[in-house]
Amino acid sequence: QEQLVESGGGWAQPGGSLRLSCVASGFTFSTYAMSWYRQSPGKERELVASISSASGTTNYRYSVKGRFTISRNNGLNTVYLQMNNLKSEDTAVYYCKAVRDSLNYWGQGTQVTVSS
């Protein structure tokens, strides 16, 4: 059964860092593009960063460029999101997503709270 499990969320002060991990199982991870999304209360889920399956090409939403880094380790079936210089507006539930053709899978989410 296909599964994505996120971890690494928690509380951080503004300017701090967190590293999210998402471990995949039940499908051929290396053939899927991976993304991180986030959703704050009352807002729509938004794409934060993505990484392709083959070339590892990355893309970021403008507000996190230069602060967040997405990476993947196909040997460990894991995608990461390194978040530096966190801001209060980064507070959200973060989800990872796997996509290949018409197939897509979501994780259950991990809460990130940035406050002083």
C-alpha positions, 0 to 999 in steps of 0.5 A: 500500500502506498504511503508517505509519512512526514516528520520533523515539524514542530516549533521554531523561533523566527529566524530559526530552522527546521528540517522536514522529512517524508519517507515513502513506501509501497511504490517506486519512489525514484520514478515520482516527482515529489513536492511539499505543500502547506496549508494554514487555517482558512487558506488554500493548500499551496505548493512550496517546493518541488523536485523532479524524479529524474534530473532533480530539478527544483522549483520554489514558490517565491516567498521561500526562495533562498530560505528553503531547500528541497532534496531527495535521497532515492536510496532512502525513499525520502524527500527533505525540506530544509527550512531556514530563516523561518518566518511567522507566515511559514506557520502551517501544516506541511504535506508531501506529495508524490506524483507520476502521470495520473497517480498521486499520493499525499502524506498526513501532514506535519505541523510547523509553528513559527513564533517567539 
